[in-house]
Amino acid sequence: MNCKNCGKSLSEIDKFCSECGAQVVNQRLTLKYLFTEFYQVFFSIDSNRPLLTFIDLFKKPEVVIGGYINGTRKKYINAFGYFTIAVTISSLFYFIAFRFYPDLFDGTFDFSQNNDAQKEFGKKLQSSVFDYQNLLFFAAIPLLAFLSWIVFYKNKYNYAEHLIINLYTYSQGSVVAIILYILTIWNKQLFNFIAIGVLFVQILIYAYVLKRLYQLTFLQLIKKTLLFIVLLIPLYLIAIIITLFILYLLGDLNGFIDAEKGKQAIGYIASSAINCTS
């Protein structure tokens, strides 16, 4: 008998492959087996790691993130896994929101004050940003990691380690944003208020995590946060322009780029990007 994963020769009594560690499975799939697998995935101790990670990123982020960077990676879900969960939750929420609550974000972007052409442009642009939100998620991490690396260039972490810091922190902010959205989706006015304030919540989460990681004083935290924001603004504007250009090349803005509507583009892109990457 050979391992079905790596081909190594196995004895009849082996339960795991000594070469690759894969479990030896000889039985056919049954409903009982599928139920057991489902139970183990969703109700085993390991399945609590995402929730434990979420809680401890509030209580002791330096333990979660610092531990992962230093090699302690068993207790909490890894940075890429947590990021994947955040992307999945966000994508699912925005899919439901835009499909079943199409007018939910109107107050956020104040479409009521615009003419019909501007409303149409704004909604099409909002939809386009939603369609490419996963790309925005992945593009945001290297950018934010570069900024935090620059802000803390004299400190102990390298760029790769800043990628981990931002994967955890960005994901935490995104999950918090979606929770706030879900709690307020029943009230459009309250939802729009939360949608506008989400960016500030995410900044606070970033500031808190970096304070705990670097043991910053309050004054140091203020200085670092302001420097981070100052560096972020020009890069964010560049990202907006690039996003607009890509959407134009993909044809998502066809019929909407004339002189008057073009003046509205950057404003709508900025508003949409903030919310769809939350």
HUHU-V856974 format. One record per backbone hydrogen bond with DSSP energy under -1.0 kcal/mol. CO is the residue of the C=O (numbers start at 1). NH is the residue of the N-H. If there is no record, write none. Layout:
# HUHU-V856974
co->CO nh->NH
co->CO nh->NH
This chain:
# HUHU-V856974
co->1 nh->10
co->3 nh->7
co->8 nh->3
co->15 nh->24
co->17 nh->21
co->22 nh->17
co->30 nh->34
co->31 nh->35
co->32 nh->36
co->33 nh->37
co->34 nh->38
co->35 nh->39
co->36 nh->40
co->37 nh->41
co->38 nh->42
co->39 nh->43
co->45 nh->48
co->46 nh->49
co->48 nh->52
co->49 nh->53
co->50 nh->54
co->51 nh->55
co->52 nh->56
co->53 nh->57
co->55 nh->58
co->55 nh->59
co->56 nh->60
co->60 nh->63
co->60 nh->64
co->61 nh->65
co->63 nh->67
co->64 nh->68
co->65 nh->69
co->66 nh->70
co->67 nh->72
co->68 nh->71
co->71 nh->73
co->78 nh->82
co->79 nh->83
co->80 nh->84
co->81 nh->85
co->82 nh->86
co->83 nh->87
co->84 nh->88
co->85 nh->89
co->86 nh->90
co->87 nh->91
co->88 nh->92
co->89 nh->93
co->90 nh->94
co->91 nh->95
co->92 nh->96
co->93 nh->97
co->94 nh->98
co->95 nh->99
co->96 nh->100
co->97 nh->101
co->101 nh->104
co->103 nh->106
co->105 nh->109
co->106 nh->111
co->110 nh->113
co->111 nh->114
co->115 nh->119
co->116 nh->120
co->117 nh->121
co->118 nh->122
co->119 nh->123
co->120 nh->124
co->121 nh->125
co->122 nh->126
co->123 nh->127
co->124 nh->128
co->125 nh->129
co->126 nh->130
co->127 nh->131
co->128 nh->132
co->130 nh->133
co->132 nh->136
co->133 nh->137
co->134 nh->138
co->135 nh->139
co->136 nh->140
co->137 nh->141
co->139 nh->143
co->140 nh->144
co->141 nh->145
co->142 nh->146
co->143 nh->147
co->144 nh->148
co->145 nh->149
co->146 nh->150
co->147 nh->151
co->148 nh->152
co->150 nh->153
co->152 nh->155
co->158 nh->162
co->159 nh->163
co->160 nh->164
co->161 nh->165
co->162 nh->166
co->163 nh->167
co->164 nh->168
co->165 nh->169
co->166 nh->170
co->167 nh->171
co->168 nh->172
co->169 nh->173
co->170 nh->174
co->171 nh->175
co->172 nh->176
co->173 nh->177
co->174 nh->178
co->175 nh->179
co->176 nh->180
co->177 nh->181
co->178 nh->182
co->179 nh->183
co->180 nh->184
co->184 nh->187
co->187 nh->191
co->188 nh->192
co->189 nh->193
co->190 nh->194
co->191 nh->195
co->192 nh->196
co->193 nh->197
co->194 nh->198
co->197 nh->201
co->198 nh->202
co->199 nh->203
co->200 nh->204
co->201 nh->205
co->202 nh->206
co->203 nh->207
co->204 nh->208
co->205 nh->209
co->206 nh->210
co->207 nh->211
co->208 nh->212
co->209 nh->213
co->210 nh->214
co->211 nh->216
co->217 nh->221
co->218 nh->222
co->219 nh->223
co->220 nh->224
co->221 nh->225
co->222 nh->226
co->223 nh->227
co->224 nh->228
co->225 nh->229
co->226 nh->230
co->227 nh->231
co->228 nh->232
co->229 nh->233
co->231 nh->235
co->232 nh->236
co->233 nh->237
co->234 nh->238
co->235 nh->239
co->236 nh->240
co->237 nh->241
co->238 nh->242
co->239 nh->243
co->240 nh->244
co->241 nh->245
co->242 nh->246
co->243 nh->247
co->244 nh->248
co->245 nh->249
co->246 nh->250
co->247 nh->252
co->248 nh->251
co->253 nh->256
co->256 nh->258
co->258 nh->262
co->261 nh->264
co->264 nh->268
co->265 nh->269
co->266 nh->270
co->267 nh->271
co->268 nh->272
co->269 nh->273
co->270 nh->274
co->271 nh->275
co->272 nh->276
co->273 nh->277
co->275 nh->278
